[in-house]
Amino acid sequence: MSNKIELKPCPFCGGKAEMFTPRIFGKWVGYHYVACQKCHAKTSGVMPEKRTKKLAAIYWNRRASK
């Protein structure tokens, strides 16, 4: 069983999506987001109390499936 999170292609341009975990001075800022590598469309950062990569992927994939 794989723990890899699969991301759907961008709903706008079909480009490849990538998960980002921002850091400032080497410290995690408390959220994750997904962005298209081609057109740079992105999700909002997942709220700090939820903080999971899986939730960021769910937000992206829900948007990409419409």
Biopython code that builds the backbone (N, CA, C, O; Angstrom):
import numpy as np
from Bio.PDB.StructureBuilder import StructureBuilder

atoms = [
    (1, "MET", "N", (0.841, -1.176, 0.000)),
    (1, "MET", "CA", (0.000, 0.000, 0.000)),
    (1, "MET", "C", (0.890, 1.245, 0.000)),
    (1, "MET", "O", (1.825, 1.345, 0.794)),
    (2, "SER", "N", (0.596, 2.180, -0.885)),
    (2, "SER", "CA", (1.419, 3.372, -1.025)),
    (2, "SER", "C", (0.807, 4.556, -0.277)),
    (2, "SER", "O", (-0.412, 4.727, -0.262)),
    (3, "ASN", "N", (1.654, 5.364, 0.338)),
    (3, "ASN", "CA", (1.198, 6.584, 1.010)),
    (3, "ASN", "C", (1.290, 7.792, 0.094)),
    (3, "ASN", "O", (1.035, 8.916, 0.529)),
    (4, "LYS", "N", (1.651, 7.580, -1.171)),
    (4, "LYS", "CA", (1.799, 8.679, -2.115)),
    (4, "LYS", "C", (0.447, 9.330, -2.376)),
    (4, "LYS", "O", (-0.548, 8.640, -2.602)),
    (5, "ILE", "N", (0.413, 10.646, -2.346)),
    (5, "ILE", "CA", (-0.803, 11.402, -2.609)),
    (5, "ILE", "C", (-0.844, 11.718, -4.097)),
    (5, "ILE", "O", (0.077, 12.335, -4.634)),
    (6, "GLU", "N", (-1.915, 11.294, -4.760)),
    (6, "GLU", "CA", (-2.044, 11.552, -6.188)),
    (6, "GLU", "C", (-2.825, 12.831, -6.417)),
    (6, "GLU", "O", (-3.866, 13.057, -5.800)),
    (7, "LEU", "N", (-2.310, 13.671, -7.313)),
    (7, "LEU", "CA", (-2.951, 14.935, -7.643)),
    (7, "LEU", "C", (-3.434, 14.900, -9.087)),
    (7, "LEU", "O", (-2.717, 14.455, -9.984)),
    (8, "LYS", "N", (-4.654, 15.371, -9.297)),
    (8, "LYS", "CA", (-5.206, 15.426, -10.653)),
    (8, "LYS", "C", (-4.555, 16.568, -11.420)),
    (8, "LYS", "O", (-4.007, 17.490, -10.817)),
    (9, "PRO", "N", (-4.612, 16.508, -12.763)),
    (9, "PRO", "CA", (-4.068, 17.612, -13.573)),
    (9, "PRO", "C", (-4.825, 18.915, -13.302)),
    (9, "PRO", "O", (-5.948, 18.902, -12.798)),
    (10, "CYS", "N", (-4.202, 20.013, -13.639)),
    (10, "CYS", "CA", (-4.787, 21.337, -13.439)),
    (10, "CYS", "C", (-6.121, 21.450, -14.186)),
    (10, "CYS", "O", (-6.215, 21.045, -15.344)),
    (11, "PRO", "N", (-7.156, 22.002, -13.525)),
    (11, "PRO", "CA", (-8.448, 22.150, -14.185)),
    (11, "PRO", "C", (-8.460, 23.258, -15.240)),
    (11, "PRO", "O", (-9.394, 23.342, -16.037)),
    (12, "PHE", "N", (-7.436, 24.102, -15.251)),
    (12, "PHE", "CA", (-7.397, 25.217, -16.189)),
    (12, "PHE", "C", (-6.569, 24.934, -17.432)),
    (12, "PHE", "O", (-6.988, 25.252, -18.545)),
    (13, "CYS", "N", (-5.392, 24.335, -17.248)),
    (13, "CYS", "CA", (-4.495, 24.129, -18.390)),
    (13, "CYS", "C", (-4.101, 22.668, -18.595)),
    (13, "CYS", "O", (-3.486, 22.335, -19.609)),
    (14, "GLY", "N", (-4.442, 21.799, -17.658)),
    (14, "GLY", "CA", (-4.068, 20.389, -17.770)),
    (14, "GLY", "C", (-2.647, 20.094, -17.313)),
    (14, "GLY", "O", (-2.171, 18.967, -17.450)),
    (15, "GLY", "N", (-1.965, 21.103, -16.770)),
    (15, "GLY", "CA", (-0.584, 20.937, -16.319)),
    (15, "GLY", "C", (-0.468, 20.049, -15.087)),
    (15, "GLY", "O", (-1.465, 19.698, -14.455)),
    (16, "LYS", "N", (0.767, 19.694, -14.760)),
    (16, "LYS", "CA", (1.049, 18.834, -13.609)),
    (16, "LYS", "C", (0.977, 19.644, -12.316)),
    (16, "LYS", "O", (1.497, 20.756, -12.232)),
    (17, "ALA", "N", (0.321, 19.062, -11.311)),
    (17, "ALA", "CA", (0.194, 19.710, -10.011)),
    (17, "ALA", "C", (1.292, 19.233, -9.079)),
    (17, "ALA", "O", (1.790, 18.115, -9.204)),
    (18, "GLU", "N", (1.666, 20.104, -8.135)),
    (18, "GLU", "CA", (2.714, 19.776, -7.173)),
    (18, "GLU", "C", (2.310, 20.289, -5.791)),
    (18, "GLU", "O", (1.707, 21.355, -5.664)),
    (19, "MET", "N", (2.651, 19.514, -4.758)),
    (19, "MET", "CA", (2.376, 19.883, -3.367)),
    (19, "MET", "C", (3.520, 20.766, -2.862)),
    (19, "MET", "O", (4.689, 20.475, -3.114)),
    (20, "PHE", "N", (3.180, 21.841, -2.151)),
    (20, "PHE", "CA", (4.182, 22.728, -1.577)),
    (20, "PHE", "C", (3.999, 22.823, -0.071)),
    (20, "PHE", "O", (2.876, 22.844, 0.433)),
    (21, "THR", "N", (5.112, 22.880, 0.633)),
    (21, "THR", "CA", (5.136, 23.040, 2.080)),
    (21, "THR", "C", (6.065, 24.215, 2.371)),
    (21, "THR", "O", (7.273, 24.029, 2.514)),
    (22, "PRO", "N", (5.505, 25.431, 2.460)),
    (22, "PRO", "CA", (6.343, 26.610, 2.650)),
    (22, "PRO", "C", (7.113, 26.604, 3.971)),
    (22, "PRO", "O", (6.635, 26.121, 4.998)),
    (23, "ARG", "N", (8.323, 27.160, 3.903)),
    (23, "ARG", "CA", (9.165, 27.293, 5.097)),
    (23, "ARG", "C", (9.768, 28.697, 5.098)),
    (23, "ARG", "O", (10.080, 29.260, 4.049)),
    (24, "ILE", "N", (9.921, 29.235, 6.279)),
    (24, "ILE", "CA", (10.595, 30.526, 6.448)),
    (24, "ILE", "C", (11.738, 30.301, 7.430)),
    (24, "ILE", "O", (11.520, 29.859, 8.558)),
    (25, "PHE", "N", (12.931, 30.601, 7.003)),
    (25, "PHE", "CA", (14.131, 30.365, 7.801)),
    (25, "PHE", "C", (14.202, 28.922, 8.289)),
    (25, "PHE", "O", (14.602, 28.653, 9.422)),
    (26, "GLY", "N", (13.804, 27.992, 7.406)),
    (26, "GLY", "CA", (13.886, 26.563, 7.710)),
    (26, "GLY", "C", (12.771, 26.016, 8.573)),
    (26, "GLY", "O", (12.749, 24.820, 8.864)),
    (27, "LYS", "N", (11.843, 26.867, 8.992)),
    (27, "LYS", "CA", (10.736, 26.397, 9.831)),
    (27, "LYS", "C", (9.447, 26.372, 9.038)),
    (27, "LYS", "O", (9.138, 27.293, 8.282)),
    (28, "TRP", "N", (8.699, 25.290, 9.227)),
    (28, "TRP", "CA", (7.425, 25.128, 8.547)),
    (28, "TRP", "C", (6.469, 26.226, 8.991)),
    (28, "TRP", "O", (6.341, 26.487, 10.187)),
    (29, "VAL", "N", (5.791, 26.874, 8.037)),
    (29, "VAL", "CA", (4.891, 27.984, 8.371)),
    (29, "VAL", "C", (3.490, 27.533, 8.760)),
    (29, "VAL", "O", (2.655, 28.365, 9.114)),
    (30, "GLY", "N", (3.220, 26.244, 8.701)),
    (30, "GLY", "CA", (1.963, 25.737, 9.235)),
    (30, "GLY", "C", (0.898, 25.356, 8.230)),
    (30, "GLY", "O", (-0.237, 25.091, 8.625)),
    (31, "TYR", "N", (1.218, 25.318, 6.939)),
    (31, "TYR", "CA", (0.205, 24.908, 5.977)),
    (31, "TYR", "C", (0.852, 24.283, 4.741)),
    (31, "TYR", "O", (2.064, 24.366, 4.546)),
    (32, "HIS", "N", (0.023, 23.660, 3.920)),
    (32, "HIS", "CA", (0.443, 23.075, 2.648)),
    (32, "HIS", "C", (-0.503, 23.617, 1.576)),
    (32, "HIS", "O", (-1.631, 24.002, 1.883)),
    (33, "TYR", "N", (-0.055, 23.648, 0.333)),
    (33, "TYR", "CA", (-0.950, 23.985, -0.764)),
    (33, "TYR", "C", (-0.489, 23.258, -2.011)),
    (33, "TYR", "O", (0.628, 22.745, -2.074)),
    (34, "VAL", "N", (-1.373, 23.223, -3.011)),
    (34, "VAL", "CA", (-1.084, 22.563, -4.279)),
    (34, "VAL", "C", (-1.126, 23.623, -5.364)),
    (34, "VAL", "O", (-2.008, 24.481, -5.361)),
    (35, "ALA", "N", (-0.164, 23.571, -6.308)),
    (35, "ALA", "CA", (-0.124, 24.534, -7.408)),
    (35, "ALA", "C", (0.232, 23.832, -8.708)),
    (35, "ALA", "O", (0.912, 22.806, -8.713)),
    (36, "CYS", "N", (-0.239, 24.401, -9.807)),
    (36, "CYS", "CA", (0.078, 23.900, -11.144)),
    (36, "CYS", "C", (1.472, 24.382, -11.532)),
    (36, "CYS", "O", (1.800, 25.554, -11.347)),
    (37, "GLN", "N", (2.282, 23.491, -12.063)),
    (37, "GLN", "CA", (3.632, 23.859, -12.479)),
    (37, "GLN", "C", (3.634, 24.685, -13.761)),
    (37, "GLN", "O", (4.610, 25.375, -14.056)),
    (38, "LYS", "N", (2.537, 24.614, -14.527)),
    (38, "LYS", "CA", (2.487, 25.300, -15.818)),
    (38, "LYS", "C", (1.877, 26.710, -15.717)),
    (38, "LYS", "O", (2.514, 27.687, -16.113)),
    (39, "CYS", "N", (0.642, 26.818, -15.186)),
    (39, "CYS", "CA", (-0.037, 28.126, -15.149)),
    (39, "CYS", "C", (-0.049, 28.759, -13.762)),
    (39, "CYS", "O", (-0.490, 29.897, -13.605)),
    (40, "HIS", "N", (0.434, 28.026, -12.748)),
    (40, "HIS", "CA", (0.579, 28.516, -11.373)),
    (40, "HIS", "C", (-0.741, 28.737, -10.630)),
    (40, "HIS", "O", (-0.771, 29.435, -9.617)),
    (41, "ALA", "N", (-1.836, 28.145, -11.132)),
    (41, "ALA", "CA", (-3.083, 28.159, -10.352)),
    (41, "ALA", "C", (-2.791, 27.408, -9.062)),
    (41, "ALA", "O", (-2.002, 26.463, -9.065)),
    (42, "LYS", "N", (-3.418, 27.814, -7.951)),
    (42, "LYS", "CA", (-3.134, 27.126, -6.692)),
    (42, "LYS", "C", (-4.334, 27.147, -5.765)),
    (42, "LYS", "O", (-5.252, 27.954, -5.914)),
    (43, "THR", "N", (-4.300, 26.235, -4.805)),
    (43, "THR", "CA", (-5.304, 26.220, -3.755)),
    (43, "THR", "C", (-4.872, 27.206, -2.683)),
    (43, "THR", "O", (-3.720, 27.639, -2.647)),
    (44, "SER", "N", (-5.794, 27.549, -1.824)),
    (44, "SER", "CA", (-5.438, 28.331, -0.646)),
    (44, "SER", "C", (-4.667, 27.426, 0.297)),
    (44, "SER", "O", (-4.758, 26.203, 0.193)),
    (45, "GLY", "N", (-3.926, 27.995, 1.193)),
    (45, "GLY", "CA", (-3.246, 27.190, 2.198)),
    (45, "GLY", "C", (-4.274, 26.518, 3.098)),
    (45, "GLY", "O", (-5.281, 27.129, 3.458)),
    (46, "VAL", "N", (-4.027, 25.279, 3.456)),
    (46, "VAL", "CA", (-4.932, 24.570, 4.352)),
    (46, "VAL", "C", (-4.833, 25.200, 5.728)),
    (46, "VAL", "O", (-3.733, 25.467, 6.210)),
    (47, "MET", "N", (-5.959, 25.437, 6.358)),
    (47, "MET", "CA", (-5.990, 26.108, 7.651)),
    (47, "MET", "C", (-5.082, 25.426, 8.667)),
    (47, "MET", "O", (-5.005, 24.198, 8.690)),
    (48, "PRO", "N", (-4.399, 26.192, 9.502)),
    (48, "PRO", "CA", (-3.424, 25.640, 10.441)),
    (48, "PRO", "C", (-3.934, 24.523, 11.342)),
    (48, "PRO", "O", (-3.172, 23.613, 11.670)),
    (49, "GLU", "N", (-5.195, 24.563, 11.749)),
    (49, "GLU", "CA", (-5.667, 23.505, 12.637)),
    (49, "GLU", "C", (-5.849, 22.174, 11.911)),
    (49, "GLU", "O", (-5.995, 21.138, 12.559)),
    (50, "LYS", "N", (-5.845, 22.184, 10.583)),
    (50, "LYS", "CA", (-6.019, 20.942, 9.823)),
    (50, "LYS", "C", (-4.706, 20.444, 9.231)),
    (50, "LYS", "O", (-4.473, 19.235, 9.211)),
    (51, "ARG", "N", (-3.864, 21.310, 8.760)),
    (51, "ARG", "CA", (-2.459, 21.105, 8.400)),
    (51, "ARG", "C", (-2.032, 19.841, 7.655)),
    (51, "ARG", "O", (-0.850, 19.502, 7.712)),
    (52, "THR", "N", (-2.892, 19.140, 6.978)),
    (52, "THR", "CA", (-2.438, 17.901, 6.365)),
    (52, "THR", "C", (-2.260, 18.034, 4.859)),
    (52, "THR", "O", (-3.002, 18.751, 4.188)),
    (53, "LYS", "N", (-1.271, 17.335, 4.351)),
    (53, "LYS", "CA", (-1.054, 17.287, 2.910)),
    (53, "LYS", "C", (-2.250, 16.613, 2.233)),
    (53, "LYS", "O", (-2.656, 16.997, 1.136)),
    (54, "LYS", "N", (-2.805, 15.603, 2.904)),
    (54, "LYS", "CA", (-3.944, 14.884, 2.331)),
    (54, "LYS", "C", (-5.124, 15.836, 2.116)),
    (54, "LYS", "O", (-5.797, 15.752, 1.089)),
    (55, "LEU", "N", (-5.380, 16.722, 3.048)),
    (55, "LEU", "CA", (-6.484, 17.668, 2.919)),
    (55, "LEU", "C", (-6.222, 18.664, 1.789)),
    (55, "LEU", "O", (-7.147, 19.010, 1.054)),
    (56, "ALA", "N", (-4.991, 19.127, 1.638)),
    (56, "ALA", "CA", (-4.648, 20.021, 0.531)),
    (56, "ALA", "C", (-4.894, 19.315, -0.801)),
    (56, "ALA", "O", (-5.397, 19.927, -1.743)),
    (57, "ALA", "N", (-4.541, 18.026, -0.883)),
    (57, "ALA", "CA", (-4.768, 17.246, -2.108)),
    (57, "ALA", "C", (-6.260, 17.087, -2.376)),
    (57, "ALA", "O", (-6.691, 17.174, -3.525)),
    (58, "ILE", "N", (-7.048, 16.856, -1.339)),
    (58, "ILE", "CA", (-8.499, 16.728, -1.511)),
    (58, "ILE", "C", (-9.071, 18.018, -2.069)),
    (58, "ILE", "O", (-9.903, 17.976, -2.976)),
    (59, "TYR", "N", (-8.645, 19.173, -1.548)),
    (59, "TYR", "CA", (-9.118, 20.463, -2.067)),
    (59, "TYR", "C", (-8.774, 20.611, -3.550)),
    (59, "TYR", "O", (-9.624, 21.011, -4.346)),
    (60, "TRP", "N", (-7.541, 20.294, -3.922)),
    (60, "TRP", "CA", (-7.114, 20.404, -5.318)),
    (60, "TRP", "C", (-7.893, 19.444, -6.208)),
    (60, "TRP", "O", (-8.414, 19.843, -7.250)),
    (61, "ASN", "N", (-7.974, 18.193, -5.804)),
    (61, "ASN", "CA", (-8.631, 17.189, -6.633)),
    (61, "ASN", "C", (-10.122, 17.464, -6.789)),
    (61, "ASN", "O", (-10.696, 17.170, -7.838)),
    (62, "ARG", "N", (-10.752, 18.017, -5.773)),
    (62, "ARG", "CA", (-12.179, 18.371, -5.879)),
    (62, "ARG", "C", (-12.351, 19.468, -6.914)),
    (62, "ARG", "O", (-13.287, 19.429, -7.712)),
    (63, "ARG", "N", (-11.467, 20.435, -6.908)),
    (63, "ARG", "CA", (-11.509, 21.537, -7.867)),
    (63, "ARG", "C", (-11.213, 21.034, -9.283)),
    (63, "ARG", "O", (-11.845, 21.459, -10.250)),
    (64, "ALA", "N", (-10.255, 20.135, -9.384)),
    (64, "ALA", "CA", (-9.836, 19.631, -10.700)),
    (64, "ALA", "C", (-10.877, 18.714, -11.326)),
    (64, "ALA", "O", (-10.850, 18.510, -12.539)),
    (65, "SER", "N", (-11.785, 18.161, -10.548)),
    (65, "SER", "CA", (-12.749, 17.224, -11.106)),
    (65, "SER", "C", (-14.010, 17.914, -11.623)),
    (65, "SER", "O", (-14.871, 17.256, -12.207)),
    (66, "LYS", "N", (-14.136, 19.231, -11.419)),
    (66, "LYS", "CA", (-15.336, 19.949, -11.882)),
    (66, "LYS", "C", (-15.204, 20.412, -13.297)),
    (66, "LYS", "O", (-16.124, 21.029, -13.833)),
]
sb = StructureBuilder()
sb.init_structure("model")
sb.init_model(0)
sb.init_chain("A")
sb.init_seg("    ")
for serial, (resi, resn, name, xyz) in enumerate(atoms, 1):
    if name == "N":
        sb.init_residue(resn, " ", resi, " ")
    sb.init_atom(name, np.array(xyz, "f"), 0.0, 1.0, " ", f" {name:<3s}", serial, name[0])
structure = sb.get_structure()
